[in-house]
């Protein structure tokens, strides 16, 4: 299955405390979301990935903000099931490819999309989505690059997620609104479950 088809919404999480990883993942699963992207922006990220991979196998855990080729292998070794990068340099693409894991490389222009396409890549991330032109930008690129699909992230929230998901070249959206830092900090897992269910309800209504 394509990464873009696992869930219409991928929670993008910056986790400061690895002890929060497992209950957070379980809360998302309880709300119907079975994929999570943990960004490699904190010292606890790799441990968090490892804990989720071992203790919550029902969720697909990936590593985001892969900005260094070495991080690709490190994340794979900890049990990451996919990789996400904010950009797409050749060394980074080579390193992610070498892991054998599916990945979403970041794009923000048509030229970057074409560069991925020339390597046989048909699925990518668009980042930063809102700053790059938002849903109108993605709608515009569908005509010249109709065989590519995207997961836009960056500045997306419940107010505009539906605008992206309505597009034929958008498989899912990524965002942090489902796992607000303040809610994770106080371990309000019931609220995380509610937000996950709410996000899926919006997506389900849109695509029904």
N, C-alpha and C positions, 0 to 999 in steps of 0.2 A: 504493500500500500504506500502511496505517496505521502510524504510528510504533510502536504497541504490538505490531505483528505482525512487525517486522523480526527481533527476537531476544527470547527470554524473559528475558534479562538485559542491562541496559545498564550498562556500567562508567561510574562517575562519578569523574572524575579531576581532582585538583588538581595542576597541573604547574608546577613552579618554574623549570624549564629547558627552553626551546623546543627545544634540540637532542635532547631525549629524545622529542619528539612523534612523529616518523616511525617510529623503531624500535619504540616502544610500540604504535603503531597496527598495524604489521606483525605484531607478536607476537600481538595479539588476533586478527587475521585468520587467522593460522596455527592458532590454537586454535579457530576456527570462529565467532568473534563479529565481526560486520561493522557494528557501530555503537558510537560512543563519545561521551560527553558530557564536554566540557572546561569546567570551571567558571571563570567570570570573576572569580576571587578572587585572581589573581596578575597581575603586570605582563606575564608571558609568554603569557598565555592566548590573546589575539587572534593573536599570531604563531604560536602552536602550531596554532591552528585553520587558519590560512592554509597552513602547511606541510603539514599532513595533507591538506587539500582538494586541494592541488596534486600531492602526491607519492604519496598512497595513495588513489586514487579508488575503490578497491573497498570502502572503509569509509565509512559515513555518519557524518559528524562534525557534532556540534551544540554549541551554547553553552549552558551551564547557569548557574545563579545570576544570571539576568538580573533585576536589581532596579531598574534605571533605564531609562526609555523610550529614552534615547539609545543604550544598549548594544545594543538590538535591531538598529538599523540598522548599528552598527559591526560586529557579529558577521556580519550578512548580507553586508556589504561584503568581509569577509575570507574568505567562502566557506562559512560555516556552512549546513548543510542543514536544521537545525531549531533551535528555541529551547526552553529550559526555565526557568521562573521558580518561586521558592519561594512566591510569593503571586500575587494577581490583582487589582490595583487597576485602575480604568478606564483611566487614562493608559497603564499598562503593557500592558494588553490591546489598546488601540488601536494602540500602537506595534508590538507583535508582529504584529498583524493586517496592518498596513500593509506589512510586509516581504514578505508573500505566502508566507512559510515556514510549514510546520506547526509547532505549538508545544504544549507541555504546561504549562498554568498551574497553580500550586500551590493546593491546597485542604486544609483541615484540619477543616472542619465541613460539615454537611449544608446549611446556609444558603449557604456559599460554593459548594458544588456546584450548588445551585439557581440562584445568580446566574450561573454559567457557562452553565447549561442555558438560561436565559432569553435568552442571546446566541447560542444555537444551537450551543454547544460541547458535545460529547458525550464527549470524551476529556480527561483531566486527570491531573495529578500529585497524589499525596497526600503531604504533608510537614508535620511529621516523622512518618512512618508509625508507628513504635513508640510514640512519646510521645502520639500522637493516639488510640491504642487498638489499634493493630496489626491483625492479620488478623481478630479478632472484630469490630472496628469496621467494617471493609470488608464483612464478611459481613452485618452488620446493616443497612447502608445499601443493600444490593442490592435489598431489597424495595421501599422507597419511591422509589428512583431506579434502576429496572432497565435504563434505556437509556443509562447512563453506564458507561464503562470507565476503568480507572485504571492508573497506574504508581506504586506506592508506593515511596518512598525515605526514608532516614533511620533509621539503627539496624538495617538489615536485613543479615543475613550468611548464610553457608552453613547455619547451624543452623536458620534459620526461613524461608528463601526459599521452600521448598516449601509452607509453610503459606499463603503469599500466592498462589502460582501455582495452587493448587488451587481458588481461588475463581473463580466464573463472571464476575465483573466486574473481574478483574485480567488485563491482557494481558501485562504484564512487570513486572519489579522493577528498581530501580536501586540500585547499591551500589558501595562502594569496595574491597570485599574482594578483588576480582579483580586490582586494581592497587595493592597496598600501597605506600605511600610509600617504605618502606625498600628494597623490591625494585626499584622504579623508580630510586631513587638510585644503586644499584650496577649498574644496567643488566643485571639478570638476566632477559633476555627469554625464556629458556627456561622460567623459572618462571612468567612471565606467561602464556605459551602453555599451560602445564600447568593453571594455575588457570582459564583460560578454558574449556578442554576439560572440566575437572571440573565447572564450573558448568553447562555445557550438558548434560552427561551426567545430572546430577541432574534438570534440567528435562525432558529427553527421556524419562527413565524415568517421571516423574510424569505426563506428558501422552500417553504411548504408548497 
